[in-house]
């Protein structure tokens, strides 16, 4: 029943004098809308002034709910019976009415009612079969499974303890207690204890490391696989931008440092807008370049003020850097900025470049002097303390961008080529009918003429043109330009996201000493690409892919430096041929880096044992150098040779001795065609441990029918049919976790952050697969 209302307040008027209750009347009404009872109470009382007043209160309670109870009975992982009961509860002020039973059923799933008492015996029988299969595989392959790296957890028998109890009559009773645990995981392995999520990590992860076309593959274990990072943690969507990354709709002249800039709306960018952004980038690039010239000119003035070097030595280092600074700061930059402010009206900017391009021939003096200038810079930094102190002082300034001062000396050498790239990008977004198209074409030809005028150095930098172009595309996030760096291969490739397993497009650049992975920016800024991951070639491994759902995949594992974080990226291609081409290109860079390091260390050790006559005689024929001819120095090994023993490599423009040229040609003569780890027939019985047709599901939750083969290299290969000659995918089993699933004839394989659900045709195959996979997951791997 509903409790009574509290007593009525007779001082509702707030006078404080109260009143006298005359009568109370209670009765019930029926709500015509829903037929529910309403309890009505009417109070009559006399106030202090003698008048009578009434107060009325109504209360209504309505209860209408459904209560459902479902009960499942399971036997050996299968549903045996389902009991369901649904009751409607209705009530009002009088209390709850009699419950109305809507559903009361009990369904027998297999037509016979069997209790759960047989479940423990079924589990015992299943584990007995697993242990029998385990013993059979150990007998068949004693060299593989006699010694285990870790004990198989799946096949361990349940622990049993005995307890003796003394009864009241003096007799004893012995009780046996067995403890077992069973668990299932679906798509993600998550455990909650008292509402707190527990994290579980695999201690080991196996990789199939690529050893080159002639070296094949080798299974490698990584004890700290969970510590491998994916890409650098940046915002994938570029939803916000700082002043160093100005979006299309803003100008960096009106945005203060450190302020966030709103994201540009996702609308199609018209062609003239792209031309505007290219024109603006020309001006922005010129501003940044003038800052570099200002830095170098201030450095020259500081050296001249301290009188550390004489005029001849100053000219040997700085050449005409002051003239270049004055030309750009006082003439070219102001005119470009004026044209940029008027561009939306005039659509012109190339007329400035056409007018000023002939003055770019001044660069020939600086570019032709660059090699000796940089050598003198390094020499004076070692020999003159005051010179070194000034260098360190300038390197601590913000204008130096936390880079060595000497690295900025190459900026003027690159500049003419960068004008060419900037004008080409601008012309790409112009139509032939645009007012600036003809001036852009003329300016581009004049820039090329100025580049040819500075012939010596620019011809040597011709093979670095691709490196300069990549530097322009990624901005100043990392310094790429180096006299020894060459771009070998670039192209788009797909990457599998480590967290979501989705495919993402990336741009891969392979240099002769490093590997660069970038993503294209969704919103235009100073640079086209954002650097995602950097790999030092000497610290990099390339491994076969282990994703059973993703064909033509492979891994890059490594770091950007010896002290840098370890990264692991999963990449994949559309075709097998494209994948092998990428893997061979990366492997060639890795092997070259390893051989170069070994070669340089051996050369340095041999040079340390030379006599004091080093540098005075030819390293090959031992003939003495004359007073005015000290021979030619090899850029690779550092030895000096006479003209007879030294050959100039005109193709590469390299100063390398015959021994270094022969060594390089041997190292680069690597076949691009080699055996793949997947090129193994499905029915090759020589190294097969277990094979059968299965149905498996991964993160995509799409069932796929495959022919699985476990080989003696402890790798699981997936084929479309048993007649295939080449596997679709493979996965190293060591470090995996194999568990039974509640579904019939099903088990799971957990490999790092991936879960595969495998279904077989019969219980015999289920027991065999679970036993042999658990053995392979914990087997001892021979070290290479």
Helices and strands as residue ranges (DSSP letters): E 20-30, E 37-46, E 52-59, E 63-75, E 78-92, E 95-96, E 100-108, G 116-118, H 119-140, H 142-145, E 159-166, E 172-179, E 191-193, E 196-198, E 205-210, E 217-222, G 225-227, H 271-305, H 311-318, H 321-327, I 328-332, H 333-341, H 343-346, H 350-356, G 357-362, H 363-368, H 370-383, H 385-395, G 398-400, G 405-410, H 411-428, H 437-453, H 455-460, G 461-464, H 465-474, E 487-496, E 503-511, E 514-520, E 529-536, G 537-539, E 541-544, E 553-558, E 567-572, H 576-608, E 632-633, E 640-641, H 658-668, E 688-697, E 704-711, E 715-719, E 729-732, E 737-740, E 746-751, E 754-759, H 763-778
